[in-house]
Amino acid sequence: MALAMVLSLTACASRSSKSSSQSYPAGQTPGSSAPAGTIVTPARPKSGRISLVNTSARYVIVTFSLGQLPARESHLHVYRDGLKVAELKITDYSRDINAVADIIAGECQVGDEVREN
């Protein structure tokens, strides 16, 4: 029993000496998760390009980057040369990185940029 008490006191003493001698980077405290002066950049909105346009049925196929497909029923804006030219609503996915979207307003061309609101 006495041996167990001695071992537990030794373990506690070694832990407290380690934590008190630990150093932190300048501007960072033990409870903070990031050092002072850290720059946080907001996430970029999902974006893609129009790869097919069917003007008579008023739908487009939009190609996104892998893992960037927006949710169904989401509304997207279409830009050409930096100007907003149309609005889309995602209706279905076709394959991997492609989505089918209805043209809500405006006109689209192949190559136009598509971004989330």
N, C-alpha and C positions, 0 to 999 in steps of 0.2 A: 504494500500500500504506500509506503513511504517512497519507494522507488518511482511509482506512478506520479506522485505529487512533484517530485524533483524534476522528472522529465517534462511535465506539463508547464512548470514554471520556466524551465529553460527554453522551451519552444516559444512561449509568450514573449520572453525577453528578446529572443533573436528576431521575432517578427516586428516588434516595436522599434528596434534599432535600425532595421532596414527601412521602414517607412519614414522615420525621421531624417535619415540621411539621403533620401531620394530627392533629386533636384528636378525642377521643371523648367521648360524653356521660358525665355523672357516674356512676360505678359500673360503667362498661363498659370492658372491656379489648379489645385487638385480636383476641384469640382467642375472646371470648365472643359468643354469638348473641343474647342478650337482656340488657337492662339490669337491674341489681340492683333488687329490689323488684317485679319483674313478677309478676302474679297469673295463674296458669294454671288455667283452668276445664276440668274433664273434659268429654268429649263426652256429650251427652244420649243416653240409649238410644232406639232406634227405638220410636215409639209410633203408634197408630192408633185408630180407632173401629169398632165392629161396626155394619155397615150392613144385614145380613140374617142371620136365624137360622132354621135348619131343625131343630127339636127332634126330629122323628121320625128323621131321618137322622144327627143329631148332628154337624152341621157349621155353620160360619158363614162369612160374607164379611166380611173386614176391610179397611177403606179406610185407606191410609197416605198420608203426604205424598209428593210427587214425589221420587224418589231415596231413599226410606226403606224400601223393601221388604226385609224380613229374608230370609235364605237359606232354601231349602227344608229341611224336616225340623227347623227350629229350634222350640224350645219357648217359648211366650209365656204371660204371666199376664194375667188379665182382672180389672179392678177396677171396682167400682161404689161410689160415694160414699167412695172411699179404702180400701175393704175388698176383699181378694182373694176373688173368687167362683168363678173357674174357671181351668183350664189348657187351652191349645190347642197344636196341632202343625200348622205350616204344611205343606200337602200339595201345593198347586198355585197358579199365578197365573192370574187370569182376564184382566183388562185393565189396562194402565198402572199404576194405583195400588191395585188390589184384589188380595187374596190369599184363597185358600180354605184354611180350617183345620178340622181335626177337633177336636171337643170331647173332651178326654181325661178331665177331671173337672170337676164343678160344673155350673152353669147360666148361660147367657148371655142378655142382652137387647140389643135394638137400642139403640145409644148408649153401651154400656159401653166403657171405655177399655182398650186392649190395649197391653202393654209387654213388651220383652225382659226376660229374666232378669237 
